[in-house]
Amino acid sequence: MKRAPKDRPRILLVAPATPERAALEQILSEQGYPVVPVGTLEGALEQAGGPDCDLVLLDRDLSVGEASHWLARAQETTRPASVILIGERPTPEEAIEVLRAGVFDFLFKPVSSQRLLEAVEQAIENRRSFVQIMSLSERLKEANQALGEQNESLERERDLLMKRNHDLGVLNKIGQGLLGTLHADEIVNGAISKATDLVPYDLLALAWVHGDRVWGHASRPGEHGVLGAYQQTTQERARLLAAQHPRRVRQTILREDRREIEISLNVSGRRMGLLRIMRYPGRPGFDAYEIEVLSALANSLALALRGADAHHEAESLAVTDALTNLLNRRAFTNALDREFKRAVRYAQPLGLLMIDIDHFKEINDRFGHQAGDSVLRQLAAFVGQSIRTVDAAARYGGDEFAVIMPGTAWGQALYAAERIRQLVWGHTFLPDCRDYRVTVSIGVAQYKGQTATTPDDLVRDADLALYQAKTSGRNGIKVAGFPGVASHLAASSAQSLSR
């Protein structure tokens, strides 16, 4: 059955006339969306700023710079449509740049029907929230204009219009602040600091379910205990509401005496958080205008926090290995360079472990690549639980790991290496083949003033020690520059390990 979307949102499909475009158009039309195909970017730009255009699907082979330039021009209109890019998967850096330019979402080819329709619904909901905020801004502007036109208006009405004019300025400042950062703490703290100029209150708490974060503010100093309890209940309420179906819970809940209000922070139909504001007894309740202003603020915060989450996820992808969740090679290089400079500046030792799985190719050949991936993930977990919080673990290569150990000389590093070696030796990595033992070889190196002069030297020393451990029979540890002290720790069944 075809579904008729609310208010029949209009979609521009910007793509060359190809069978792929026809397929996308058919999927959307079957769901009741009016689709207007456009062949050129300029033609799309002319229509994207129109009042009846809600969404632009941009399916063209564009560079990041071209896409950002087009998005910047599209954002110049008073009510720009939401934009979804369709194409190849971008790098994390490219994703961050295009998110900053204003894109709402990405779809990677080939695009499934379900993913397409989900993204379209979310983008249209995002546009509606934006239009709601813009409508409030326009109404406030109109009210300000009416102030100059009605010379004989009553004093009370004039004061109300002046208040709305002031609130418009505050909302604009808050909006500018939200656009100026992609960090959640800065977004919320900046908005809270200005919210008291909009609506007086005694307690405010904002809980964001994604990441389980909560912020708060009290109008009176010394109310840390009261505010802490209010933040906790707000966080609990946010989790409760997020678990319920959106249609079963009102977006705005006002207590009977009107001195406490709850506003859901919604993004694309999902309840992502909760804004709660309270006034103490003896103060008037929130009126309809104040509720409207707070709702607009909540919508702006929800969209800004969603953008901050997307930015944080993109940054995490840029430094994290997807399989093991450890630092990737580039992040390891940056961390080692930073810690090496600190060690030189403060004349402190710096330890480095290079860890390699023995006969890893045999694991892939005998048991399959899925088993190999499982071994890598389990080993990454062992490395993580064997080091300190100040240490940094990374996946250095295919089956090779590295651990940076600030303030650590070779003796402490050797102790940590042996702990890892024993954990690996005593663990059954492949439950379906319990007699197969996975082992590792480890190279240990240190910087202590007179040794390595660059980070690359330290890596070279650890690699050489690792090579010595490999050639000495594996399942052992070697320390760079200390061949007599380095341990070759093989089990009694060493012959079976020398595969």
N, C-alpha and C positions, 0 to 999 in steps of 0.2 A: 504494500500500500504506500502510495506517495505521501510524504509528510509536507504539510504547508508550513514553512517557518513563520514565526511571529513577525508581523509587519513586512513580510516578503522582502528580506534584504537582497540588494542587487549586487552582483559579483562581476567584476571585470576579469576576464581571463586573457592575460597578455602572453601570447605565444605565437610562434609561426604556425601557419596552417598545415598541420601534420596530423597523422592518425592519433598521436598521443594527445594532442589538443582536443580532437573530437571525442576521444575516450573520456577525458576529464569532464568535458562539457556534458556528455551523456550521463555520467554519474551524478553530477550536481543537478541536472534538469530532472532526473528521475526522483530526486528528493524535494522537488518543488522550488528550487532556487532559480530565479531569473538570471541567466548568464549572458553576458555581452562579450563576445570574443573581440579582441583588439590585436592587430598585427604589429604595431610599432610602439616604441616607448613614448614618443611624443604624443601620439594619440591617446595613450593611457593616461599621461600626465594631465591632459586637458580634461579628462572625465573623472579622474581620481578625486579631485577636490569638490565635485558636485555634491549637492545635498542628498541625492538619492543613491550615492555609491557608498556601500558599507565595507567592501573587501576587494583587494586586488591580489589575484594569484599571478605571480610574476615567474613565468617559465621561459627563461632565455639564458643563453650561455654568456654570462656577464662576469667580469672580474670583480674583486671586492671593491676596488676603487670606483668602477662604473656603477655598481649597485648602490654604494654609499652616496654617490653624487645624485643618482635618481631619487633615492629616498629623501635626501636633503631638500630637493626641489619639491617633492610631494608634500613634505611637512610644512611648507610655507603657506599652504591653504588654511583657512580658518578651522575647518573640521576635516582633517585628513582621514582617509580610509585606512583600515588596518591592512598590512601587507604581509603576505606569506611568500617566501622564496622557494622555488622548486628547482632542484639541480643536484649536482654532486655534493658529497659530504664535505663541509669546509673544515679547515684546520681550526684548533681552538682559538688561535690569534685572529683568524678571519671571522670566526663566529662572534667574538667579542666586539670587533670593529663594526660589524653589520648590526649587532644588537644596539650599540651606541647610536647608530645612524637611524634607528627607529623601526627595524623589522620586528614583527611579532613572533614569527615562528619559521622553521625550516622544514621542508619535506624533501627526503632523499629519494632519488629514482632507483628502482621503479616504485611508484607511489601506489600503496594499497587503497582500496575504496574506504575501508574502515578508518585508516589513518587520515585520509583526506577529509572525510566528513567530520571527524573529531576536531581536527585543526580548524576547519571552517567554522564550526559551531563556537569554538573558543574565541576565535578572532572576532566574530560578529558580536559576541557577548562583551568582549573587551571594548569594541567600538561603541556599543550602547552605553557602557559605563562612562566612556570619555564624553559622549554627547550629553549625558546627564550633567556632568561637571560643567561643560561649556554652556549649557542652558541656564544653569544657576548663575554663571558669570555674566551672561548676557542680560539676565533679568536684573541683576544688581546694577549693571551699567544703565539699563533703562530707568531703573529707579533713581539713579543719580542724575540723569538727564531731566527726569520729571521734577527734581528739586528746583532746577533753574527755571522751569516753565511755569510752575505754580507759585507765583509770588505771594498769593494770599492764602497759602496753606496754613494749617494750624501748627503751632509750635511743637506739639507732640509728634505730628507726622514728619516735620522737618528733622527732628532729632532721630527718628527712626531711619529716615533716608540717609542721614549722615552716618549712622551706625552701619548701615549696609554698605555705604561707600567705603568706610574704613575696613570692613570685613573683606571687601573685594581686594583691597590692597594687601591685606594680610594673606588671603588665599593665594594671591599672585606670588607673594614672597615665598610662601611655603612651596608652591609649585616650582618656582625657580630653584629652590634649595633641593627639591627632590630630583630635579634634572641634573644637578651638579655633582651627584655622587652615586656610586653603585655599591655602597657599603651599608648594611642594614642598620648598624648602630648610629651612624651619622644621619640616615634618613629619619629614624624614629626620634632621636634626641633633638634634631633640628626642628621637626614638626611639633613636638611637645613643648619646646621652649617658646614657640609662637602661638600655640593653641590657647593659652590663657588670655591673649589679646582678643580672641574670637568669642569664647564662651567661658565665663568664670566657673571654676569648679574647686572642689576640695581634694578629691582623689581621682587619679587617672591611671589605668593600667592597660597595656596592649600586649596581647599574647599572639605569637605567630607559631602555628603548629609545625610548619616545615622547619626543622632544626630545633624545635622545642625551645624557643626563646621567649623571654618576657621582659618588658620594660615598664617603668612606672614613674609617677611624679606626685608629690603632695604639696599643697599650697602653703602649708605651715611647716616650719623647720622642726626637727626633733620628732617626727612621726614615722621613724623608720620601721618600728614594729607594726604599726597599723598598716603602713604601705606594703610591707612584706606579706602580711596575711592577705591583703587585697590582691596583690599580684598572684599569689598562689591560687586563690579561688578563681581568679580570671583565667589562669592557665588550665585549671581543671575544667572550667566551663567551656573553654575553647576546644579542648580535646573531645568533650562530650558532644558538642554541637557539630564538630567536624565529622563525627562518626554517624550522624543521622542524615537521612535523606534531605537534600536542600528544600524540597517542597513542604516538608513537615515542620519546618521551623521558620518563623518570621525573621526577616533580615534585621529589623529594629524592634527591640523589646523595651518597653517603658514601664517602670514600676508604678504601682497605683498612685503613690503620692507625687510622681513625676520628678523625684529627686535623684533617681538613678536610671541610666540608660545603657543598654547593650546594643552594639552595632556589629554585625558580622562583617568580616573582611573577606569578600568573595572575589575569586578570580576564575573566569570561564566556567561559572556555575558551581565551582567547588568552594567550600568553606575552608579558608586557609588560616583564619585567625579571628580574634575578637577584640573590640575596643569597648572598655567599660569606663564610665565616668559617673562620679557621685558628688552630690552636695549634701552637707550636713543638715540636720533639722534646724529650722529657723530661717533657712534661705528659701527663696521661691523655687518651684520646680522648673524644669526645662520647658520652654514654650515651643510652638511649632516651627518658628523661624530658626531657633537654636538647633533643633533636631535636624532641620534641613542642612544647615551649615556643617554640623558634625558628620552627617551622612556623606556630604561631598568630600570632607576631609578623610573619612574612612576609605572611600573609593580611591582617592589619590594615593593613600598610604598602601593599600592593597596592591595596586598596580606597580608602585615603586618598589615594594618589597619583593614582588614576583620578579621584577627585573634584576634586583640585587641577587636573588637566589640563582637566576640564570647566569649572571656574571660570575658568581662564586663557583658554580659547577663547571663553567668553561675554564676558569683559572685552574681548578683542580685537575681537569683533564690534561691541561698543559704540562703539569709537573708529576703526574702519577702514572705508574705502569698499570694498565687496565687489568692484567691477569693477577698480579700479586698485590696490588694496592700499595706497593712501596714506591719510593721515588724512582723516576725514570733516569736514563743516562744523562740527559741535559741538566735535570735538577740536581743530580749527584755532583756533576762538574761544578755547578754554581755553589753548592754547599761546601764542597771541598776547598774551593778557592777562598770562600769566606772564612772558613775555620783555619786554613793555613795562614792567612794574613793575621788572624787573631793570635795564633800561636807564635808567630814571629814577633808581633808587637809586644806581647806580654811575656815572652820567653817561657812559654809553656810547652809541654810535650803534646804530640798529636799522633794517635794511633790509627792504623788503617788495616782492615781485614779484607782479603779477597778470597771468596769462597766459590768452589766449583764442584758440581755434582760429578762423581766418578761414573764413567761409562753411561752418560745420559742418552747417547744415541742408541745404545742397546735397549734402554727402557722403551724408547719410542718404537724401535723396530719390533721388539717382542710383544709389547702390551698395547701399542697404539698411542697416538698423540694425545688422546684424552687422558690416558693414564699419566703421560708425561706432564701435562698441564696440572693434573692433580698433585703430582710430586712437587712441582714448582710452588704451588700455592701452600702446601703443607710446610715446605722448607722455609718459605717466607714467614709463616707464622712462628716457627721455631726461632728464626733469627730475631723477630720482633720481641719475643718474650725473653730472650737471652741478653738483651742489651738495656742500657739505661735510657731514661726519657731524653737526656741531652744528646744521645747518640743518634745518628741518622743512617738508616738502612736503605739500600737501593738495589734495583735489578740492573746490573751493569751490562749484561749481555744475555744471550739466549738462556744458558744454564749457569750463569755466573752472577754472584751477588757481591756487594761491597758494603762495608760498615765503617762509617767515620766516627772516631771516638775521641772527642776533645778532652784535653787534660789527661791523656792516658799514655803511659809508657808501655814498652813492649811486654813487661811482666803481666800487667793487668789485662792487656789485649790478648796475651796468650791464654790467660785464664778464661776469658770470655770465649775464645775460639774453641778451647777444649770443651767447654760447656755445650756449645753448639754441636761439636763433633759427636759427643756422647749422646745427646738427644736424638740426633739423626740415626746413629748406630743402633740405639735401643728401640726405635720406632718401626712399626710395620706400616709402610707406605702403601703397599698393594695388598688389600685384604684377600683378594682372590689368589694371591701367590705369596703365602706367608713365609716361605723359605727363601724368598729373594730379599736380600739386604741392600738397601740404598746407603751409600757412604759419600762423604765429602772430603776434599782436600782443601787445606786452608793455608794461605800465605799471610804472614804478619809483618808489618813494617811500621816504623815510627819516625816522626820528626822530633829532634831534640837539639836544635841549634846547629850542631856541627854536621848533621847528616844531610838529608835532601834539601835542596835550595829552592825548589819549585814544587807545586802540587803534582806536576807530571813526573818529577823524580820520585815522589812518594809512591805514586801508582806503579811506576816501573819497578821499584824495590819490592813492593808487595806481589807484583806479577812474577818476578824472578823467584821469590820464596814459594809462591804457589806452584811454579814449574818444578822446583826442587821436591816439593811434597808429592807431586804427581809421579815424577821419575823415581822416587824412593819407595814406591809400592802403593801409593794412595792410602785413603783413610788415615791421613796424618796431617801434621802441622809443621811448617817450617817458619823460622823467624829470619828476616833479612839481616845478614851480617852476623848471625849467631848460629852457624851450622851445628855446633856441638850442643847447644842448649835446646835447639828446636826439637820437637818431639815427633817421632814417627810411631803413632799409637795404633797399632794393628791388633786385632783380636787374635786369639790362639789359632783361629782358622784362617790365617793370613793367606794360605795357599789358595783357598776358595775365593778370596777377595781379589786376587791378582788376575782379574779377567780382562 
